[in-house]
């Protein structure tokens, strides 16, 4: 047995402000989190929304 930790990410359209919902994997006890960006300077038109997930049932 072990723990598998990995990154999940997605590209989302950049706006001056916006709220995005980042969903968690199906095995998570929470559906996801809402992330609010008030300003972004990543890339010209896109930004990367990412988070670290952990699965104790794998590895």
DSSP file (Angstrom, degrees, kcal/mol; ACC not computed):
  #  RESIDUE AA STRUCTURE BP1 BP2  ACC     N-H-->O    O-->H-N    N-H-->O    O-->H-N    TCO  KAPPA ALPHA  PHI   PSI    X-CA   Y-CA   Z-CA
    1    1 A X              0   0    0      0, 0.0     2,-0.3     0, 0.0    58,-0.1   0.000 360.0 360.0 360.0 157.6    0.0    0.0    0.0
    2    2 A X        -     0   0    0     54,-0.5     2,-0.4    56,-0.4    56,-0.3  -0.957 360.0 -88.6-171.5-172.7    1.0    3.6   -0.5
    3    3 A X        -     0   0    0     -2,-0.3     2,-0.6    56,-0.2    53,-0.2  -0.965  24.3-154.9-121.2 133.6    0.0    7.1   -1.4
    4    4 A X  E     -A   55   0A   0     51,-2.4    51,-2.5    -2,-0.4     2,-0.5  -0.939  12.9-173.7-109.7 116.6   -0.1    8.5   -4.8
    5    5 A X  E     +A   54   0A   0     -2,-0.6     2,-0.3    49,-0.2    49,-0.2  -0.935  15.5 157.6-111.1 131.1    0.2   12.3   -5.0
    6    6 A X  E     -A   53   0A   0     47,-2.3    47,-3.1    -2,-0.5     2,-0.4  -0.962  36.9-110.8-149.9 164.2   -0.1   14.0   -8.4
    7    7 A X  E     -A   52   0A   0     -2,-0.3     2,-0.4    45,-0.2    45,-0.2  -0.784  22.6-167.5-100.3 140.7   -1.0   17.4  -10.0
    8    8 A X  E     +A   51   0A   0     43,-2.4    43,-2.0    -2,-0.4     2,-0.3  -0.979  16.6 167.1-123.1 140.7   -4.1   18.1  -12.0
    9    9 A X  E     -A   50   0A   0     -2,-0.4     2,-0.3    41,-0.2    41,-0.2  -0.962  17.3-169.9-148.6 164.1   -4.5   21.2  -14.1
   10   10 A X  E     -A   49   0A   0     39,-1.7    39,-2.4    -2,-0.3     2,-0.4  -0.982  26.7-119.1-153.0 149.8   -6.6   22.8  -16.7
   11   11 A X  E     -A   48   0A   0     -2,-0.3     2,-0.3    37,-0.2    37,-0.2  -0.775  34.3-176.3 -88.5 133.2   -6.3   25.9  -18.9
   12   12 A X  E     -A   47   0A   0     35,-2.2    35,-2.0    -2,-0.4     8,-0.0  -0.945  34.7 -91.3-128.3 151.4   -9.1   28.4  -18.4
   13   13 A X  E     -A   46   0A   0     -2,-0.3     2,-0.3    33,-0.2    33,-0.2  -0.342  44.3-121.2 -61.2 137.9   -9.8   31.7  -20.2
   14   14 A X        +     0   0    0     31,-2.6     2,-0.3    28,-0.0    -1,-0.1  -0.645  37.5 169.1 -83.6 136.0   -8.2   34.6  -18.5
   15   15 A X        -     0   0    0     -2,-0.3     3,-0.2     1,-0.1    25,-0.1  -0.909  48.2-109.2-135.4 164.1  -10.4   37.5  -17.3
   16   16 A X  S    S-     0   0    0     -2,-0.3     2,-0.3     1,-0.3    -1,-0.1   0.858 105.8  -1.8 -65.0 -33.3   -9.7   40.5  -15.1
   17   17 A X  S    S+     0   0    0     22,-0.1     2,-0.3     2,-0.0    -1,-0.3  -0.978  81.3 142.6-151.5 149.6  -11.8   38.8  -12.5
   18   18 A X  E     -B   37   0B   0     19,-1.8    19,-2.6    -2,-0.3     2,-0.4  -0.960  39.1-121.9-177.8 160.4  -13.7   35.6  -12.4
   19   19 A X  E     -B   36   0B   0     -2,-0.3     2,-0.4    17,-0.2    17,-0.2  -0.966  27.7-175.4-118.5 133.0  -14.7   32.6  -10.4
   20   20 A X  E     -B   35   0B   0     15,-2.7    15,-3.2    -2,-0.4     2,-0.6  -0.954  20.2-135.8-128.9 145.8  -13.9   29.1  -11.5
   21   21 A X  E     -B   34   0B   0     -2,-0.4     2,-0.7    13,-0.2    13,-0.2  -0.903  13.9-160.4-104.7 119.1  -14.8   25.8  -10.0
   22   22 A X  E     -B   33   0B   0     11,-2.9    11,-2.1    -2,-0.6     2,-0.2  -0.877  15.9-145.4 -98.7 114.2  -12.0   23.2   -9.8
   23   23 A X  E     -B   32   0B   0     -2,-0.7     9,-0.3     9,-0.2     2,-0.2  -0.502   6.0-137.7 -81.8 147.8  -13.5   19.8   -9.5
   24   24 A X        -     0   0    0      7,-2.1    -1,-0.0    -2,-0.2    29,-0.0  -0.597  35.7 -82.8 -96.0 162.5  -11.8   17.1   -7.4
   25   25 A X    >   -     0   0    0     -2,-0.2     3,-1.9     1,-0.1    -1,-0.2  -0.156  45.9-102.8 -60.8 161.9  -11.5   13.4   -8.5
   26   26 A X  T 3  S+     0   0    0      1,-0.3    -1,-0.1    -3,-0.1    -2,-0.0   0.753 118.6  60.1 -62.0 -26.5  -14.4   11.1   -8.0
   27   27 A X  T 3  S+     0   0    0      2,-0.0    -1,-0.3     0, 0.0     2,-0.1   0.555  83.7 104.7 -80.5  -5.9  -12.8    9.4   -4.9
   28   28 A X  S <  S-     0   0    0     -3,-1.9    -4,-0.0     1,-0.1    27,-0.0  -0.405  71.1-137.9 -74.1 150.5  -12.6   12.8   -3.0
   29   29 A X  S    S+     0   0    0     -2,-0.1     2,-0.4     2,-0.0    -1,-0.1   0.609  90.5  60.5 -82.3 -11.7  -15.1   13.5   -0.2
   30   30 A X  S    S-     0   0    0     -5,-0.1    -6,-0.2     1,-0.1    -2,-0.1  -0.906  78.3-138.6-113.9 145.1  -15.5   17.1   -1.5
   31   31 A X        -     0   0    0     -2,-0.4    -7,-2.1     1,-0.2     2,-0.3   0.799  64.6 -77.4 -72.5 -27.6  -16.8   18.0   -5.0
   32   32 A X  E     -B   23   0B   0     -9,-0.3     2,-0.3     2,-0.0    -1,-0.2  -0.971  45.0 -85.8 158.2-170.3  -14.2   20.7   -5.5
   33   33 A X  E     -B   22   0B   0    -11,-2.1   -11,-2.9    -2,-0.3     2,-0.5  -0.955  24.5-125.6-132.7 152.3  -13.4   24.3   -4.7
   34   34 A X  E     -B   21   0B   0     -2,-0.3     2,-0.5   -13,-0.2   -13,-0.2  -0.859  26.1-163.5 -94.9 130.0  -14.3   27.7   -6.0
   35   35 A X  E     -B   20   0B   0    -15,-3.2   -15,-2.7    -2,-0.5     2,-0.5  -0.959   1.6-158.1-117.1 130.8  -11.2   29.8   -6.9
   36   36 A X  E     -B   19   0B   0     -2,-0.5     2,-0.5   -17,-0.2   -17,-0.2  -0.936   2.5-164.3-113.1 126.5  -11.5   33.6   -7.4
   37   37 A X  E     +B   18   0B   0    -19,-2.6   -19,-1.8    -2,-0.5     3,-0.1  -0.935  12.1 178.7-107.4 125.7   -9.0   35.5   -9.5
   38   38 A X  S    S+     0   0    0     -2,-0.5     2,-0.3     1,-0.4    -1,-0.1   0.713  76.4   0.9 -94.3 -24.9   -9.0   39.3   -9.1
   39   39 A X        -     0   0    0    -21,-0.1    -1,-0.4   -22,-0.0     2,-0.4  -0.969  64.9-169.1-158.7 146.7   -6.0   39.8  -11.5
   40   40 A X        +     0   0    0     -2,-0.3     7,-0.0    -3,-0.1    -3,-0.0  -0.991  17.8 177.6-139.2 147.8   -3.8   37.6  -13.5
   41   41 A X        +     0   0    0     -2,-0.4     2,-0.5     0, 0.0    -1,-0.1   0.151  46.0 121.0-132.3  18.0   -0.7   38.1  -15.5
   42   42 A X  S    S-     0   0    0      2,-0.1     4,-0.1     3,-0.0   -28,-0.0  -0.724  80.0 -29.2 -85.0 128.4   -0.1   34.5  -16.7
   43   43 A X  S    S-     0   0    0     -2,-0.5    -3,-0.0     1,-0.1     5,-0.0   0.267  80.4 -86.7  52.1 174.8    0.1   34.2  -20.5
   44   44 A X  S    S+     0   0    0      1,-0.1    -1,-0.1     3,-0.0     3,-0.1   0.890 114.7   3.4 -84.7 -40.2   -1.8   36.5  -22.7
   45   45 A X  S    S+     0   0    0      1,-0.1   -31,-2.6   -32,-0.0     2,-0.3   0.494 123.4  47.9-125.0  -7.5   -5.2   34.8  -22.9
   46   46 A X  E     -A   13   0A   0    -33,-0.2     2,-0.3    -4,-0.1   -33,-0.2  -0.927  52.6-163.8-136.3 156.1   -5.1   31.8  -20.6
   47   47 A X  E     -A   12   0A   0    -35,-2.0   -35,-2.2    -2,-0.3     2,-0.6  -0.939  25.6-116.8-133.8 163.2   -4.0   30.9  -17.1
   48   48 A X  E     -A   11   0A   0     -2,-0.3     2,-0.6   -37,-0.2   -37,-0.2  -0.882  18.9-163.5-105.3 123.4   -3.4   27.6  -15.5
   49   49 A X  E     +A   10   0A   0    -39,-2.4   -39,-1.7    -2,-0.6     2,-0.3  -0.926  27.0 163.7-101.8 121.1   -5.6   26.4  -12.6
   50   50 A X  E     +A    9   0A   0     -2,-0.6     2,-0.3   -41,-0.2   -41,-0.2  -0.937  17.9 175.2-140.7 160.3   -3.9   23.6  -10.7
   51   51 A X  E     -A    8   0A   0    -43,-2.0   -43,-2.4    -2,-0.3     2,-0.5  -0.983  31.0-111.4-158.3 161.2   -4.0   21.7   -7.5
   52   52 A X  E     -A    7   0A   0     -2,-0.3     2,-0.3   -45,-0.2   -45,-0.2  -0.829  32.0-169.6-100.1 133.1   -2.4   18.7   -5.9
   53   53 A X  E     -A    6   0A   0    -47,-3.1   -47,-2.3    -2,-0.5     2,-0.4  -0.864   6.0-155.0-121.1 158.2   -4.4   15.6   -5.2
   54   54 A X  E     -A    5   0A   0     -2,-0.3     2,-0.5   -49,-0.2   -49,-0.2  -0.993   5.9-168.5-135.3 138.6   -3.7   12.5   -3.2
   55   55 A X  E >   -A    4   0A   0    -51,-2.5   -51,-2.4    -2,-0.4     3,-1.0  -0.945   6.1-173.2-129.9 110.4   -5.0    9.0   -3.5
   56   56 A X  T 3  S+     0   0    0     -2,-0.5   -54,-0.5     1,-0.2    -1,-0.1   0.578  82.5  67.6 -76.9  -8.5   -4.3    6.6   -0.6
   57   57 A X  T 3  S+     0   0    0    -53,-0.1     2,-0.2   -56,-0.1    -1,-0.2   0.435  97.3  60.3 -91.9   0.7   -5.8    3.7   -2.6
   58   58 A X    <         0   0    0     -3,-1.0   -56,-0.4   -56,-0.3   -54,-0.1  -0.730 360.0 360.0-123.4 172.4   -3.1    3.7   -5.2
   59   59 A X              0   0    0     -2,-0.2   -56,-0.2   -58,-0.1    -1,-0.1   0.319 360.0 360.0 103.1 360.0    0.7    3.2   -5.5
